[in-house]
Amino acid sequence: MDAPLDFRGKAGIADRLFGFAALAAGTIVLVALGTIAFTTTRRAWPALDAMGFDFITSTRWAPNDEVFGAGAFVYGTLVTSTIALVLAVPVSIGIALFTTQVAPPRWRKPIVYVVDLLAVIPSVVFGLWGILVFSKQVLPVYELLHGWFGGIPVIGALFGETGSGRNFMTAGIVLAVMITPIITSLSREVMDTCPTTDREGAYALGATRWEMIRGAVLPHSRNGLVGAVMLGLGRAMGETIAVALVIGSTVGVSANLFAAGDALPARIANEWGEAEGNWRAALVGLAVALFVITIIVNLAATAVVQRTGERGGRR
């Protein structure tokens, strides 16, 4: 059992100061979040009040007609973030497992250095690479996928025709490249905390390396891996410049991943300079929508982790 804190003497004063400091830090975070939510909602209220619930459900965005529907941008944000996670999470966890469990010691430092270097590259560099190089070279691949899957019911709707390389899929791939170093670094740190006794115990029971990873490393790292994925998702959902350059900046909702679209932060960046009045309030409303979506996703992830932990405890 953990020993109770003793608030007597010098050590007790230090414990009390530490407790107050920790409480103050947590309170500051909550106050900051509350302040951000209040100020942005107040600035966005003229547009939110004028549009009502249609602000989220409508897909029409016409500032000249005072019509502001964020539905298309919410859809674009969710689609590109989902593509990024689907592509980045397996690669990131695989790199982290290879670095911590498989790679020889002489290889680990170079791999870690390269991954960390990718994490600090400015997003505008990824965006320029995406629009000048990747979006042009990937077009034959998109056409090939359309030829393979375009005629299949349901799946074919996802791989329709493409007019250019600036679309949902390109934006998702660029985001995947951007968040892979973040998820990899955090996953690696979490996996390194797995006790050596757990790994050696699995080997002692006759487990193979994969069985040791599946039975000892991954269960121990589960909560940390979810946190790493959530941080990567937050980066993907909030990315602005790179997405604005490669997504196509088109208002619309389409199941076709090769169609042009737009996302919440990209639309804010593209129109903020010329917006005024309710138009600017609507752009702030897009930021509020992104803030709410992020909170909902994090709460859902926390609930999943807690439920998984309860099931693991019952076993």
PyMOL commands that set and color helices and strands:
alter all, ss='L'
color gray80, all
select helices_A, chain A and resi 9-51+54-57+63-65+71-102+105-119+123-137+139-149+155-158+168-192+196-204+209-238+241-246+264-274+278-314
alter helices_A, ss='H'
color red, helices_A
select strands_A, chain A and resi 61-62+67-68
alter strands_A, ss='S'
color yellow, strands_A
deselect
rebuild
show_as cartoon
